[in-house]
Amino acid sequence: MKVLRWIFGIPLAFAITVGELMLISRQGSLELYFHNYYMYMAVTEFEIAFSFALPIFLSSLFAPSPKKYAALIGVVIVTAFIVVVLYYIFISSPQDFFNSFTVNNIAAYIGFFAGGSIGFGISYAVFKNKGWNRESVVPEIQEEY
């Protein structure tokens, strides 16, 4: 049963996150709701951080103990996604690669890493005493005097 939880837990966490991202994208443009640029950036950063913290926490929730390995796998997948996006931007237009580092894009990349860190921290805080590490069995030996 634990093997099935490892096999299906992490992809299920990322599938739920894709569904959440689809719900967020169906809201339409946030610029229509927030006319203040700084409020728009704050809401966008919160959505990005939440969207990248959610799969790491959910992978820890769905996987059996030790849960830190599921969180680390989630962090690796999120980091690989960021690297693939940067590589795609560089390959698609190398001359525009350095011009694409605007304030909005840099803030989005910071939000990716912040979300991954927040997700790992929340997973650690929630599962610290509930299966974060592999539990070692210490045999109790009765001493005779």
C-alpha positions in Angstrom: 0.0 0.0 0.0 2.9 2.3 0.8 4.3 1.8 -2.7 1.0 2.9 -4.3 0.9 6.0 -2.1 4.4 6.9 -3.3 3.5 6.2 -6.9 0.3 8.1 -7.0 0.7 10.7 -4.2 3.1 13.1 -5.8 1.5 13.1 -9.3 -1.9 13.6 -7.6 -0.5 16.6 -5.7 0.7 18.2 -8.9 -2.6 17.4 -10.7 -4.5 19.2 -8.0 -2.2 22.1 -8.4 -2.8 22.2 -12.1 -6.5 22.3 -11.4 -6.0 25.2 -8.9 -3.9 27.0 -11.5 -6.7 26.6 -14.1 -9.2 28.1 -11.6 -6.9 31.0 -11.0 -6.4 31.6 -14.7 -10.2 31.5 -15.3 -10.6 34.6 -13.1 -9.5 36.7 -16.0 -7.0 39.6 -15.9 -6.3 40.9 -12.4 -5.5 44.3 -13.9 -9.2 44.9 -14.3 -9.7 44.5 -10.5 -6.7 46.2 -9.2 -5.9 49.6 -10.6 -2.9 50.0 -8.2 0.3 48.5 -9.7 1.7 47.5 -6.3 -1.5 45.8 -5.2 -1.6 43.9 -8.5 2.0 42.8 -8.0 1.3 41.7 -4.4 -1.7 39.6 -5.4 0.2 38.1 -8.3 3.1 37.2 -6.1 0.8 35.6 -3.5 -0.9 33.5 -6.2 2.5 32.4 -7.6 3.9 31.5 -4.1 0.7 29.7 -3.2 0.6 27.8 -6.5 4.2 26.5 -6.0 3.8 25.8 -2.2 0.7 23.7 -2.7 2.2 20.8 -4.6 5.1 20.4 -2.1 2.7 20.4 0.9 0.2 18.0 -0.8 3.0 15.6 -1.9 4.0 15.4 1.8 0.4 14.9 2.8 -0.3 12.1 0.3 3.0 10.2 0.6 3.8 7.9 3.5 6.6 8.6 6.0 9.3 9.7 5.7 7.5 12.8 4.4 10.7 14.9 3.9 11.6 12.8 0.8 8.2 13.6 -0.8 8.7 17.3 0.0 12.2 17.1 -1.5 10.9 15.5 -4.7 8.3 18.2 -4.9 11.0 20.9 -4.6 13.1 19.2 -7.2 10.2 19.1 -9.7 9.4 22.8 -9.0 13.1 23.7 -9.5 13.2 21.6 -12.7 10.1 23.5 -14.0 11.8 26.8 -13.4 15.0 25.7 -15.2 13.0 24.4 -18.1 11.1 27.7 -18.4 14.3 29.7 -18.3 15.9 27.4 -20.9 12.9 27.7 -23.2 13.0 31.5 -23.0 16.7 31.4 -23.8 16.4 29.0 -26.7 13.3 30.6 -28.2 14.9 34.1 -28.4 18.5 34.4 -27.2 18.7 38.1 -28.0 15.5 38.8 -26.0 16.6 36.6 -23.1 18.2 39.3 -21.1 15.5 41.8 -22.1 12.9 39.5 -20.6 14.2 40.1 -17.1 11.7 42.8 -16.3 10.5 43.6 -12.8 7.4 41.4 -13.4 9.4 38.4 -14.6 12.0 38.6 -11.9 9.3 38.9 -9.3 7.6 35.8 -10.7 10.9 33.8 -10.5 11.4 34.9 -7.0 7.8 33.8 -6.3 8.6 30.4 -7.7 11.5 29.9 -5.3 9.6 31.5 -2.4 6.6 29.2 -3.0 8.9 26.1 -3.0 10.6 27.3 0.3 7.3 28.1 1.9 5.8 24.7 0.9 8.8 22.9 2.4 8.6 25.0 5.6 4.9 24.3 6.0 5.4 20.6 5.4 8.1 20.5 8.0 6.1 22.4 10.5 3.0 20.2 10.0 4.7 16.9 9.8 7.6 17.4 12.2 6.3 15.0 14.8 4.1 13.0 12.4 6.4 11.1 10.1 8.8 13.7 8.8 11.8 11.4 9.5 11.9 7.6 9.4 11.1 6.5 12.8 13.7 4.3 14.3 12.7 1.6 16.7 14.9 1.6 19.8 14.5 -1.7 21.7 14.0 -1.3 25.4 16.3 -3.5 27.5 15.4 -4.1 31.1 18.3 -3.7 33.3 18.8 -6.1 36.2 20.6 -5.1 39.3 
